[in-house]
């Protein structure tokens, strides 16, 4: 299993519960107030914020996941996709990303 596959699995685990996912910002507190991804009170993350939380903003792992998601999401930005999608669509997208990461020859997930 590649590092990318493991890291996508970590992102899926973080965002699996709809209560741990958000729109319109990298992260939110339980109250719904926006905050930074690394805020000690952050309880919800978007696709990018979750990646930043898990891997750190300046890490190789973050950039690997970011570049993979960016390729998979297609013509829109990751943020736009996140902010205009429902949680079930985010999870389906991530599951498709996982399949694509495991089988690089397979077509784009989104």
C-alpha positions in Angstrom: 0.0 0.0 0.0 1.4 3.4 -1.0 1.8 6.4 1.3 -0.8 8.2 -0.8 -3.4 5.4 -0.3 -2.7 5.5 3.5 -3.1 9.2 3.6 -6.3 9.3 1.7 -7.6 6.6 4.1 -6.6 8.9 7.0 -8.6 11.8 5.4 -11.6 9.5 4.9 -11.4 8.5 8.6 -11.2 12.1 9.7 -14.2 13.3 7.6 -16.3 10.1 7.8 -18.7 11.5 10.3 -20.7 14.3 8.7 -20.3 16.2 12.0 -16.5 16.5 11.4 -16.8 18.0 7.9 -17.5 21.7 7.1 -17.9 24.1 4.2 -16.8 27.7 3.7 -13.5 27.6 5.5 -10.6 25.3 6.5 -12.1 24.4 9.9 -14.8 25.2 12.4 -15.3 24.9 16.1 -18.3 22.8 17.4 -20.2 26.1 17.6 -19.8 26.5 13.8 -17.5 29.5 14.2 -14.7 29.5 11.6 -11.2 28.8 12.8 -7.8 27.8 11.5 -7.2 24.1 10.7 -4.8 23.7 13.6 -6.9 25.6 16.2 -7.1 23.5 19.4 -10.9 23.9 19.3 -11.3 22.9 15.7 -13.8 20.0 15.4 -14.8 20.2 11.7 -12.7 20.4 8.5 -13.1 20.8 4.8 -11.2 18.6 2.4 -8.2 20.9 2.4 -8.4 21.8 6.1 -8.5 18.1 7.0 -5.4 17.5 4.9 -3.7 20.4 6.6 -4.7 19.0 10.0 -3.5 15.5 9.3 -0.2 16.3 7.5 0.7 19.9 8.3 0.6 22.7 5.7 4.2 22.5 4.5 4.6 18.7 4.5 5.4 16.4 1.5 2.3 14.4 2.5 0.0 17.4 2.3 1.3 18.4 -1.1 1.0 14.8 -2.4 -2.7 14.6 -1.2 -3.5 18.1 -2.4 -2.1 17.5 -5.9 -3.9 14.2 -6.2 -7.2 15.7 -5.1 -6.7 18.7 -7.4 -6.3 16.3 -10.3 -9.3 14.2 -9.3 -11.7 17.1 -8.8 -11.3 18.4 -12.4 -12.1 21.8 -13.6 -13.1 23.4 -10.3 -11.0 24.1 -7.3 -11.0 21.7 -4.3 -12.5 24.5 -2.2 -15.3 25.1 -4.6 -16.0 21.4 -4.9 -16.1 21.1 -1.1 -18.3 24.1 -0.6 -20.9 23.2 -3.2 -21.1 19.5 -2.3 -23.0 17.5 0.3 -21.2 15.3 2.8 -22.3 12.1 1.0 -20.8 13.5 -2.2 -17.5 14.3 -0.5 -17.3 10.8 0.9 -18.1 9.2 -2.5 -15.4 11.5 -4.1 -12.9 10.3 -1.5 -13.8 6.7 -2.0 -13.3 7.1 -5.7 -10.0 8.8 -5.0 -9.0 5.9 -2.9 -9.8 3.5 -5.8 -7.8 5.6 -8.2 -4.9 5.8 -5.9 -4.8 2.1 -5.6 -5.2 1.7 -9.3 -3.4 4.6 -11.0 -4.3 3.3 -14.5 -8.0 3.8 -13.7 -9.9 6.9 -15.0 -10.2 10.1 -13.0 -12.6 9.8 -10.0 -14.6 13.0 -10.5 
